[in-house]
Amino acid sequence: MKEKELRRSLSVLPIGTVMKLTDLSARQIRYYEQQGLVIPERNEGNRRMYSLNNVDQLLEIKDYLSEGINMAGIRHIYEQQAQKEHAKKGQMQKSLTDTDVRRILREEIKAVGGLADRADKLSVHKKKL
């Protein structure tokens, strides 16, 4: 995770600060949490702590509502975004076959044991025969 994204995901803002930043009431923020649209972390005292990413989400929800999109529509938008992210991560992670794993493991063992040079010499010797 990049430093900027790491900092934006730190939950350090209490609900009072978030209310000022978003111009939303505590009741509205808790309602969006209840709807599963924003999920703040809890500190040791069980108080909600929000990140800058949470603030962005709340402002985005506020924009969607002003455009006339209802809660079900917003939830649907977020579900689609989550599915796209999941698919994107799945494409990025190419699954290795058993053959690939065995090959990588064999190469690692050879490299660690200093056997790579000997194995190469043996294969060259076998080719000559």
C-alpha positions as CSV (number, residue, x, y, z in Angstrom):
1,M,0.0,0.0,0.0
2,K,1.3,3.4,-0.9
3,E,2.2,5.9,1.9
4,K,-0.6,8.3,0.9
5,E,-3.3,5.5,0.8
6,L,-2.0,4.2,4.1
7,R,-2.4,7.6,5.7
8,R,-5.9,8.1,4.2
9,S,-7.0,4.8,5.6
10,L,-6.0,5.6,9.2
11,S,-9.0,5.9,11.4
12,V,-8.2,9.0,13.6
13,L,-11.2,11.3,13.2
14,P,-14.0,11.3,15.8
15,I,-17.6,11.7,14.7
16,G,-17.7,15.3,15.7
17,T,-15.0,16.2,13.3
18,V,-16.5,14.2,10.6
19,M,-19.8,16.0,11.1
20,K,-18.1,19.4,10.6
21,L,-16.2,18.1,7.5
22,T,-19.2,16.6,5.8
23,D,-22.0,18.9,7.1
24,L,-24.0,15.7,8.1
25,S,-25.6,15.0,11.5
26,A,-24.4,12.2,13.7
27,R,-27.8,10.5,13.1
28,Q,-27.2,10.6,9.3
29,I,-23.7,9.2,9.7
30,R,-24.8,6.4,12.0
31,Y,-27.7,5.6,9.5
32,Y,-25.2,5.2,6.7
33,E,-23.2,3.0,8.9
34,Q,-26.3,0.9,9.7
35,Q,-27.0,0.6,6.0
36,G,-23.4,-0.8,5.5
37,L,-22.3,2.1,3.3
38,V,-19.6,3.4,5.7
39,I,-17.8,1.2,8.3
40,P,-15.8,3.1,10.8
41,E,-13.3,1.4,13.2
42,R,-13.8,1.4,16.9
43,N,-11.2,2.5,19.4
44,E,-10.6,0.9,22.9
45,G,-13.5,2.9,24.3
46,N,-15.8,1.6,21.5
47,R,-16.0,5.1,20.0
48,R,-16.3,5.4,16.2
49,M,-13.2,6.6,14.5
50,Y,-13.2,7.6,10.9
51,S,-10.6,7.8,8.2
52,L,-10.2,10.3,5.4
53,N,-11.5,7.6,3.1
54,N,-14.6,7.3,5.2
55,V,-15.1,11.1,4.9
56,D,-14.8,10.8,1.1
57,Q,-17.4,8.0,1.1
58,L,-19.8,10.1,3.2
59,L,-19.4,13.1,0.8
60,E,-20.0,10.7,-2.1
61,I,-23.1,9.4,-0.5
62,K,-24.3,12.9,0.1
63,D,-23.7,13.7,-3.6
64,Y,-25.6,10.5,-4.7
65,L,-28.6,11.5,-2.5
66,S,-28.6,15.0,-3.9
67,E,-28.7,13.5,-7.4
68,G,-31.9,11.6,-6.4
69,I,-30.4,8.2,-5.9
70,N,-31.9,6.3,-3.0
71,M,-30.2,4.0,-0.4
72,A,-30.8,0.8,-2.4
73,G,-29.3,2.5,-5.5
74,I,-26.2,3.6,-3.6
75,R,-25.8,0.2,-2.1
76,H,-26.0,-1.3,-5.6
77,I,-23.4,1.2,-6.9
78,Y,-21.0,0.2,-4.1
79,E,-21.6,-3.5,-4.7
80,Q,-20.8,-3.1,-8.4
81,Q,-17.6,-1.2,-7.5
82,A,-16.6,-4.0,-5.1
83,Q,-17.2,-6.7,-7.7
84,K,-15.1,-4.7,-10.2
85,E,-12.2,-4.4,-7.6
86,H,-12.5,-8.1,-6.8
87,A,-12.4,-9.1,-10.5
88,K,-9.4,-6.7,-11.1
89,K,-7.5,-8.3,-8.2
90,G,-8.3,-11.8,-9.6
91,Q,-6.9,-10.9,-13.0
92,M,-3.8,-9.5,-11.4
93,Q,-3.1,-12.7,-9.4
94,K,-2.3,-15.4,-11.9
95,S,-2.7,-18.8,-10.3
96,L,0.3,-21.0,-10.5
97,T,0.0,-24.5,-11.7
98,D,1.5,-27.5,-9.9
99,T,4.2,-27.6,-12.6
100,D,5.1,-24.0,-12.0
101,V,5.3,-24.5,-8.3
102,R,7.6,-27.5,-8.7
103,R,9.8,-25.7,-11.1
104,I,10.2,-22.7,-8.9
105,L,10.8,-24.8,-5.8
106,R,13.4,-26.9,-7.7
107,E,15.2,-23.7,-8.8
108,E,15.2,-22.3,-5.3
109,I,16.6,-25.5,-3.8
110,K,19.3,-25.6,-6.4
111,A,20.2,-21.9,-5.8
112,V,20.3,-22.3,-2.0
113,G,22.2,-25.5,-2.0
114,G,24.8,-24.3,-4.6
115,L,23.6,-27.0,-6.9
116,A,22.7,-24.8,-9.7
117,D,26.2,-24.8,-11.2
118,R,26.6,-28.6,-10.9
119,A,23.1,-29.2,-12.4
120,D,24.0,-27.0,-15.3
121,K,27.3,-28.8,-15.9
122,L,25.5,-32.2,-15.7
123,S,22.9,-31.2,-18.2
124,V,25.7,-29.9,-20.6
125,H,27.6,-33.1,-20.1
126,K,24.5,-35.3,-20.8
127,K,23.8,-33.3,-24.0
128,K,27.4,-34.1,-25.2
129,L,26.9,-37.8,-24.7
